[in-house]
Amino acid sequence: MNIIKNTAVAVMMLAGLMSAQQVLAKTVKVTMTAMELDLPVNNKGDVKMAAWTFDGSIPGKPVRVKEGDTIDFTLINPAGNKNSHAMDFHAAQVDVLNEFASIKPGQKKHFKFEAKVPGVFMYHCGASSMVQHIVKGMYGVIIVEPKDTKDYPKADREYILIQQQYFPDTENITALLENKDWKGSLINGKMFHYDPVHEPNATQVLESKPGERVRIFFVNANINNPVALHPIAGIWDRVYINGNPKNTLYGIQTYNVAVASGVTLDIVSPADRPTNVAIVDHAMGAALRGAITVLMNKPDADPTKGRGDEILIR
């Protein structure tokens, strides 16, 4: 009798736990509009690209949810656009011929998916020619926060960095596919975006206080080149492969990020002094074309940077 009673209690507890998890999961509505416009790709603003974008910016807005949440997504392609567009969420497990199908100007696309796997994922336009849509700026990041945070310490600050190759001629599809004539590396849409050391027109850097744990959500949006991500004058305290705490490395000098992949990395600066770190693609052809980001660790760090909407600094 006791066995039956105990089994019934266990079943009820399990059912209650499952119900609680279902209650905690939520539906997050995300709407993006495909916009075709000219945007600057340098800090001075005099080098512009005929960009295709999500909501008018490169990269598109971050999407942040928790593991188990449902994303209710709508893509709008205004009638005034000249091209078809689409959405490919790397965090989704759906039908490439259905949810990820392209839509013509004047159409909308709506679909839902459950974010089942934690991590940091790329999203991008998947319309043909996909290589052109990505290189023109149609990409961004979706962060799926893990349920299990046992091996995922709370960060003091967080920043998003997305790297992309810049091609002045985005109409030459053959050159894009053969990796010819790329002239720059964009970090969050601009060359040397956060690097006043090499770029006098750069006005922004990443900031933290000495000793703080800074978490970097990184996506490689290059169309061809992997990224050798290295913190000059620092060491990655933890590297969460694909952003998943179940895949954690410790004490890493350089981590290779494949094309269209993401990674989450923690860095902790010395607590006893101000320091500076340069986060670079250690492939020098990329670094010296714009893939350098300065992280300043100082007592008077801006309290808003790396928090809230300031995890992706425009």
PLY file of the C-alpha trace (Angstrom):
ply
format ascii 1.0
element vertex 314
property float x
property float y
property float z
element edge 313
property int vertex1
property int vertex2
end_header
0.00 0.00 0.00
2.81 2.36 0.93
4.52 1.64 -2.39
1.36 2.62 -4.29
0.95 5.75 -2.15
4.59 6.79 -2.61
4.35 6.23 -6.36
1.23 8.37 -6.55
2.95 11.18 -4.61
5.99 10.98 -6.89
3.79 11.19 -9.99
1.96 14.20 -8.57
5.24 15.94 -7.72
6.56 15.28 -11.23
3.36 16.61 -12.76
3.59 19.70 -10.58
7.19 20.26 -11.61
6.31 19.94 -15.28
3.41 22.36 -14.83
5.69 24.86 -13.10
8.18 24.66 -15.96
5.41 25.20 -18.47
4.21 28.24 -16.55
7.73 29.68 -16.46
8.10 29.29 -20.23
6.56 32.15 -22.17
5.81 33.29 -25.69
7.99 36.14 -26.94
6.65 38.12 -29.87
9.32 39.39 -32.28
8.59 41.48 -35.37
11.22 42.64 -37.83
10.95 44.71 -41.00
13.28 44.22 -43.94
14.70 47.62 -44.87
16.91 48.45 -47.86
18.96 51.60 -47.33
22.48 53.04 -47.40
24.43 52.76 -44.12
27.94 53.87 -43.06
30.42 51.08 -42.34
33.11 53.27 -40.77
33.18 55.60 -37.78
33.64 58.78 -39.81
30.55 57.92 -41.84
31.97 58.59 -45.28
32.17 54.94 -46.40
28.67 53.63 -47.08
27.16 50.37 -48.22
23.91 49.70 -50.04
22.63 47.65 -47.13
19.77 45.22 -46.67
18.82 45.09 -43.02
16.44 43.98 -40.32
14.83 47.16 -38.95
17.37 49.48 -40.55
20.51 48.61 -38.61
23.54 46.35 -38.90
23.33 44.02 -37.07
19.63 43.54 -36.44
18.23 43.85 -32.93
19.20 41.16 -30.41
16.59 38.56 -29.54
16.91 37.24 -25.98
14.78 34.45 -24.53
15.01 31.61 -22.04
15.36 27.94 -22.86
11.86 26.59 -23.42
10.34 29.89 -24.52
8.39 30.11 -27.76
9.33 32.77 -30.30
6.32 34.13 -32.18
8.00 35.74 -35.18
6.76 38.02 -37.96
8.85 39.29 -40.86
7.53 42.22 -42.87
8.85 42.90 -46.37
7.47 46.31 -47.34
6.07 46.82 -50.83
8.69 49.49 -51.54
11.57 47.01 -51.33
13.08 45.57 -54.49
14.10 42.15 -53.16
12.69 39.06 -51.52
13.81 38.42 -47.93
13.56 35.66 -45.33
14.54 34.70 -41.78
16.74 31.81 -40.69
17.03 31.44 -36.91
19.88 29.06 -36.09
18.14 28.41 -32.77
15.06 26.97 -34.50
14.25 23.39 -35.42
11.61 23.76 -38.13
11.11 23.21 -41.88
13.57 25.06 -44.12
11.04 25.00 -46.98
8.23 26.39 -44.84
9.22 28.69 -41.99
12.43 29.84 -43.65
10.92 30.41 -47.11
11.47 33.85 -48.64
8.74 36.43 -49.14
8.37 39.01 -51.89
7.94 42.77 -51.35
4.51 43.47 -49.93
4.28 40.15 -48.08
4.58 38.99 -44.46
5.92 35.77 -42.98
4.78 34.42 -39.62
5.96 31.35 -37.72
6.60 30.06 -34.22
9.29 27.85 -32.72
10.39 26.70 -29.29
13.93 27.63 -28.24
14.85 24.17 -26.99
18.65 24.45 -26.89
20.50 27.10 -24.83
23.24 29.11 -26.45
24.15 32.06 -28.64
22.97 31.66 -32.21
23.15 33.60 -35.45
20.06 34.66 -37.35
20.18 35.87 -40.93
18.25 36.29 -44.14
18.16 33.06 -46.13
16.78 34.42 -49.40
18.73 33.85 -52.60
21.49 34.69 -53.04
22.04 34.04 -49.34
25.67 35.12 -49.47
24.61 38.55 -50.73
21.88 39.04 -48.14
24.30 38.26 -45.30
27.15 40.39 -46.60
24.77 43.31 -47.08
23.94 43.20 -43.37
20.92 40.95 -42.78
22.04 39.15 -39.62
21.90 39.32 -35.85
22.03 37.26 -32.66
19.50 35.28 -30.67
20.54 34.44 -27.11
18.80 31.50 -25.46
19.48 31.65 -21.73
20.01 28.22 -20.09
17.64 26.86 -17.46
20.51 25.20 -15.63
22.88 27.93 -14.40
24.90 25.78 -11.99
28.06 26.17 -14.10
27.12 29.57 -15.50
28.15 32.28 -13.04
26.32 35.59 -13.17
28.18 38.18 -15.24
28.73 41.75 -14.06
28.48 43.05 -17.62
27.56 41.59 -21.01
28.37 42.66 -24.55
27.38 41.46 -28.00
30.02 41.43 -30.74
29.22 40.29 -34.29
31.93 40.16 -36.94
31.32 40.44 -40.68
33.47 40.75 -43.79
33.01 43.99 -45.74
32.97 43.82 -49.53
32.73 47.17 -51.36
31.15 45.39 -54.33
28.27 43.30 -53.05
26.82 42.77 -56.52
29.64 40.46 -57.66
28.26 37.16 -56.35
31.15 35.16 -57.83
33.69 37.28 -55.96
31.74 36.85 -52.71
31.71 33.08 -53.11
35.43 33.00 -53.95
36.27 35.38 -51.06
37.81 37.97 -53.36
38.21 41.68 -52.74
36.96 41.98 -49.18
38.39 45.16 -47.71
37.30 45.31 -44.09
36.09 43.57 -40.95
32.97 45.02 -39.40
32.30 44.69 -35.69
28.64 45.43 -35.03
28.42 47.09 -38.43
31.59 49.20 -38.54
35.33 48.78 -39.03
37.31 49.49 -35.81
33.95 50.28 -34.22
35.30 50.28 -30.65
39.00 50.90 -31.26
40.21 54.50 -30.71
43.80 53.21 -30.71
43.79 52.48 -34.44
40.87 54.66 -35.52
40.81 58.34 -34.47
37.11 58.61 -35.29
36.16 55.78 -32.92
34.37 57.31 -29.93
33.19 54.21 -28.07
34.77 51.28 -26.24
33.52 48.48 -24.03
33.86 49.25 -20.32
33.96 47.41 -17.00
35.38 47.89 -13.54
38.57 46.05 -12.52
37.80 42.51 -11.43
34.35 42.34 -13.00
33.24 39.30 -14.98
32.54 40.47 -18.52
30.55 38.13 -20.75
30.91 38.39 -24.53
28.22 36.96 -26.78
30.04 36.54 -30.10
28.75 35.55 -33.52
30.86 35.02 -36.63
28.76 36.47 -39.48
31.60 36.26 -42.00
30.52 34.58 -45.20
33.79 32.64 -45.59
36.38 33.17 -42.84
36.63 31.59 -39.37
37.59 33.87 -36.47
40.51 33.27 -34.07
39.08 35.21 -31.12
41.75 36.31 -28.66
41.85 38.86 -25.80
45.24 40.62 -26.05
46.52 41.16 -22.48
43.97 38.71 -21.11
42.83 35.09 -21.06
39.33 33.79 -21.56
38.31 32.64 -18.07
35.58 30.44 -19.52
34.47 29.61 -23.03
30.97 28.21 -23.45
30.99 26.45 -26.82
27.93 27.57 -28.78
26.99 29.48 -25.63
25.91 26.33 -23.80
27.21 25.93 -20.19
27.28 22.17 -20.70
30.16 22.76 -23.14
32.61 24.75 -21.00
36.35 25.25 -21.48
38.60 27.01 -18.96
41.64 29.26 -19.33
41.69 29.63 -23.11
44.01 31.98 -25.00
42.36 31.82 -28.45
39.13 30.21 -29.52
38.30 29.48 -33.15
34.76 30.36 -34.16
33.47 28.76 -37.34
31.52 30.66 -39.97
27.87 31.13 -38.90
28.63 29.95 -35.36
28.39 31.59 -31.96
30.20 31.37 -28.66
29.93 32.91 -25.20
33.16 33.92 -23.48
33.90 35.27 -19.99
36.88 37.43 -19.14
37.83 38.67 -15.67
40.33 41.53 -15.43
42.81 42.02 -12.55
40.97 43.50 -9.58
43.90 45.50 -8.20
44.55 47.90 -11.11
43.01 49.47 -14.21
43.81 47.59 -17.41
42.89 47.49 -21.07
42.22 44.46 -23.25
42.01 44.29 -27.04
39.58 41.64 -28.25
40.77 40.69 -31.72
40.49 38.25 -34.55
44.09 37.02 -34.39
44.02 36.42 -38.13
45.94 39.60 -38.87
44.23 40.20 -42.20
40.98 40.61 -40.29
42.33 42.42 -37.21
44.10 45.14 -39.17
41.05 45.62 -41.36
38.81 46.42 -38.41
38.35 43.39 -36.13
39.77 44.99 -32.95
37.64 45.92 -29.94
39.00 47.71 -26.86
37.70 46.74 -23.41
38.68 49.32 -20.78
38.67 48.12 -17.16
38.61 51.22 -14.96
37.11 52.29 -11.61
34.88 54.93 -13.20
33.41 52.65 -15.86
30.07 53.81 -17.20
27.46 51.95 -15.06
25.06 51.65 -18.01
27.46 49.98 -20.42
27.15 46.22 -20.65
23.70 46.24 -19.09
20.14 46.42 -20.37
19.95 47.74 -23.92
23.64 48.68 -23.79
24.88 45.13 -24.37
24.97 46.02 -28.08
26.49 49.47 -28.38
25.42 51.33 -31.52
0 1
1 2
2 3
3 4
4 5
5 6
6 7
7 8
8 9
9 10
10 11
11 12
12 13
13 14
14 15
15 16
16 17
17 18
18 19
19 20
20 21
21 22
22 23
23 24
24 25
25 26
26 27
27 28
28 29
29 30
30 31
31 32
32 33
33 34
34 35
35 36
36 37
37 38
38 39
39 40
40 41
41 42
42 43
43 44
44 45
45 46
46 47
47 48
48 49
49 50
50 51
51 52
52 53
53 54
54 55
55 56
56 57
57 58
58 59
59 60
60 61
61 62
62 63
63 64
64 65
65 66
66 67
67 68
68 69
69 70
70 71
71 72
72 73
73 74
74 75
75 76
76 77
77 78
78 79
79 80
80 81
81 82
82 83
83 84
84 85
85 86
86 87
87 88
88 89
89 90
90 91
91 92
92 93
93 94
94 95
95 96
96 97
97 98
98 99
99 100
100 101
101 102
102 103
103 104
104 105
105 106
106 107
107 108
108 109
109 110
110 111
111 112
112 113
113 114
114 115
115 116
116 117
117 118
118 119
119 120
120 121
121 122
122 123
123 124
124 125
125 126
126 127
127 128
128 129
129 130
130 131
131 132
132 133
133 134
134 135
135 136
136 137
137 138
138 139
139 140
140 141
141 142
142 143
143 144
144 145
145 146
146 147
147 148
148 149
149 150
150 151
151 152
152 153
153 154
154 155
155 156
156 157
157 158
158 159
159 160
160 161
161 162
162 163
163 164
164 165
165 166
166 167
167 168
168 169
169 170
170 171
171 172
172 173
173 174
174 175
175 176
176 177
177 178
178 179
179 180
180 181
181 182
182 183
183 184
184 185
185 186
186 187
187 188
188 189
189 190
190 191
191 192
192 193
193 194
194 195
195 196
196 197
197 198
198 199
199 200
200 201
201 202
202 203
203 204
204 205
205 206
206 207
207 208
208 209
209 210
210 211
211 212
212 213
213 214
214 215
215 216
216 217
217 218
218 219
219 220
220 221
221 222
222 223
223 224
224 225
225 226
226 227
227 228
228 229
229 230
230 231
231 232
232 233
233 234
234 235
235 236
236 237
237 238
238 239
239 240
240 241
241 242
242 243
243 244
244 245
245 246
246 247
247 248
248 249
249 250
250 251
251 252
252 253
253 254
254 255
255 256
256 257
257 258
258 259
259 260
260 261
261 262
262 263
263 264
264 265
265 266
266 267
267 268
268 269
269 270
270 271
271 272
272 273
273 274
274 275
275 276
276 277
277 278
278 279
279 280
280 281
281 282
282 283
283 284
284 285
285 286
286 287
287 288
288 289
289 290
290 291
291 292
292 293
293 294
294 295
295 296
296 297
297 298
298 299
299 300
300 301
301 302
302 303
303 304
304 305
305 306
306 307
307 308
308 309
309 310
310 311
311 312
312 313
